[in-house]
Amino acid sequence: MDEHALVSDALRGDLDAFNRLVLAYQDLAFNVAYRMLADEDLAADAVQNAFISAYKNLRAYRGGSFKAWVMRMVTNGCYDELRRQKRRPTVSLEPVNVEDGEEMESAEWLRSKDPLPEESFDTAELEHALQHCLENLPIEFRAVVVLVDVQGMDYDEVSQSVKVPLGTVKSRLARARLKLRDCLQQFQELLPTQFRLDGGDY
């Protein structure tokens, strides 16, 4: 799909071109919003608002990854909703160095294989455990782990989506994975054996 060509056509009034962009990314956008908000209706609203905003502000698009540009609107909308509800305290997170300068190996089993949130994991129990642990992450951590580990976006796209430097993305991701690992150990019986601390390396 040629994103730039579709954007150019949309700017000339071709609504079908913009709809093709929506169809290409709506599942990704919904999954991101659902993982961040844990509510299907709120996620659907966030996605709808993001695409409406993207269409209204299409002339502000300056190239690069259109997917990352739209995901920025989705994540910003989720941030706003979470802060509005005050479900979690807003914490200013500065870039930090991970000990020894190394990040944890990507948790491949978290990566989404299906566009529907309820089908992302083998069991409903594991799905519930993961969502519980995601909801307990600071929202800035939650955003990067959802975009990278659940949705499989690359670091550069995530950096553009959340508007922080690449190093900050990696730092937040490493810290988020540590927090998720610790949280998920409460549900060890649900984890694949190779991801249990007493059964192998995470």
C-alpha positions in Angstrom: 0.0 0.0 0.0 1.4 3.4 -1.0 0.4 5.6 2.0 1.7 8.8 0.5 -0.2 8.3 -2.8 -3.4 7.6 -0.8 -2.9 10.7 1.3 -2.3 12.8 -1.8 -5.5 11.5 -3.3 -7.4 12.1 -0.1 -6.1 15.7 0.0 -7.6 16.1 -3.5 -11.0 15.1 -2.2 -10.9 11.3 -2.8 -12.7 10.0 0.3 -12.2 6.4 -0.9 -8.5 6.9 -0.6 -8.8 7.9 3.0 -11.1 5.1 3.7 -8.5 2.7 2.4 -6.1 4.1 5.0 -8.7 3.7 7.7 -9.4 0.0 6.7 -5.7 -0.7 6.7 -5.1 0.5 10.3 -8.4 0.4 12.1 -7.8 -3.0 13.7 -4.3 -2.0 14.9 -5.8 1.3 16.2 -8.6 -0.5 18.1 -6.2 -3.1 19.6 -3.9 -0.4 20.9 -6.8 1.6 22.3 -8.4 -1.5 23.9 -5.1 -2.6 25.5 -4.6 0.9 27.0 -8.2 1.6 28.1 -9.5 -1.9 28.8 -13.0 -0.9 27.5 -14.3 -1.7 24.1 -16.6 1.3 23.9 -14.0 3.8 25.0 -11.5 2.2 22.6 -13.9 2.5 19.7 -14.5 6.2 20.6 -10.8 6.8 20.7 -10.2 5.2 17.3 -13.1 7.1 15.8 -11.9 10.4 17.2 -8.4 9.7 16.0 -9.4 9.0 12.4 -11.7 12.0 12.4 -8.8 14.1 13.6 -6.5 12.6 11.0 -8.9 13.5 8.2 -9.4 17.0 9.5 -5.7 17.6 9.9 -4.5 15.7 6.9 -2.7 18.8 5.5 -0.6 18.8 8.6 0.8 15.3 7.7 4.4 15.9 6.7 5.4 12.5 5.4 7.0 9.6 7.2 4.9 6.7 8.5 1.2 7.5 8.3 0.6 4.5 10.6 2.8 6.1 13.3 1.1 9.5 12.7 -2.3 8.0 13.3 -1.1 5.9 16.3 0.1 9.1 17.9 -3.5 10.4 17.7 -4.8 7.1 19.1 -2.3 7.0 22.0 -2.9 10.7 22.8 -6.6 10.1 22.9 -6.1 7.2 25.3 -3.8 9.3 27.5 -6.4 12.0 27.7 -9.2 9.6 28.6 -7.1 7.9 31.3 -6.1 11.2 32.8 -9.7 12.5 32.6 -10.9 9.5 34.6 -7.9 9.7 36.9 -7.7 5.9 36.9 -3.9 6.3 37.4 -1.8 9.1 38.6 0.0 11.1 35.9 3.7 10.6 36.4 6.4 12.4 34.6 8.8 9.8 33.3 12.3 10.9 32.3 14.7 8.9 30.2 16.6 6.5 32.4 19.4 4.1 31.7 18.6 0.4 32.1 21.1 -1.4 34.3 24.1 -2.6 32.3 22.7 -0.9 29.3 20.8 -4.0 28.2 17.1 -4.5 27.6 15.1 -7.6 28.2 14.6 -9.9 25.2 11.3 -9.2 23.5 8.4 -11.1 24.9 7.4 -12.7 21.6 4.5 -14.6 23.2 2.8 -11.2 23.9 2.8 -10.3 20.2 -0.7 -10.2 18.7 -1.5 -12.8 16.1 -5.1 -11.8 15.6 -6.7 -8.4 15.3 -9.4 -9.2 17.9 -8.3 -8.5 21.4 -10.2 -11.4 22.9 -8.4 -13.8 20.6 -4.9 -12.6 21.2 -4.0 -15.2 23.8 -4.6 -18.9 24.2 -6.9 -18.7 27.2 -9.3 -16.2 28.6 -7.5 -16.5 32.0 -4.2 -15.6 30.5 -5.8 -12.7 28.6 -7.3 -11.4 31.9 -4.0 -11.7 33.7 -2.1 -9.8 31.0 -4.7 -7.1 30.9 -4.6 -6.7 34.6 -0.9 -6.3 34.5 -1.0 -3.9 31.6 -3.6 -1.7 33.5 -1.2 -1.5 36.4 1.6 0.0 34.3 2.1 3.7 34.2 0.4 4.9 31.0 3.6 5.9 29.3 5.0 2.4 29.9 1.7 0.8 28.8 1.8 2.6 25.5 5.2 1.4 24.4 4.7 -2.2 25.5 1.4 -2.4 23.7 2.8 -0.8 20.5 6.0 -2.9 20.5 5.2 -6.3 22.2 1.5 -6.6 21.5 1.2 -5.0 18.1 4.7 -5.6 16.7 5.5 -2.0 15.7 9.2 -1.2 15.3 11.0 1.2 17.6 11.2 4.0 15.1 7.4 4.0 14.5 6.8 3.8 18.2 9.1 6.7 18.8 7.1 8.8 16.2 3.8 7.6 17.7 4.5 8.6 21.3 6.8 11.5 20.4 9.8 10.6 22.6 13.4 9.8 21.5 14.3 6.2 20.5 16.4 5.8 23.6 13.4 6.7 25.8 11.2 4.1 24.0 13.8 1.4 24.7 14.2 2.4 28.3 10.5 2.5 29.0 10.0 -0.8 27.2 12.7 -2.5 29.2 11.2 -1.2 32.5 7.7 -2.1 31.4 8.8 -5.7 30.6 10.4 -6.0 34.0 7.2 -4.8 35.7 5.0 -7.1 33.5 7.3 -10.0 34.3 7.0 -9.4 38.0 3.2 -8.9 37.8 2.7 -12.0 35.7 4.5 -14.2 38.2 1.4 -13.9 40.3 -0.3 -15.9 37.6 2.5 -18.4 37.0 0.1 -21.3 36.5 -1.3 -19.6 33.4 2.1 -18.9 31.8 3.7 -21.1 29.3 6.4 -23.2 31.1 9.3 -21.4 29.5 8.2 -18.0 30.8 7.9 -19.1 34.5 10.8 -17.9 36.6 11.0 -21.3 38.3 10.8 -23.1 35.0 13.2 -21.2 32.8 14.3 -17.8 31.6 11.7 -15.2 30.7 
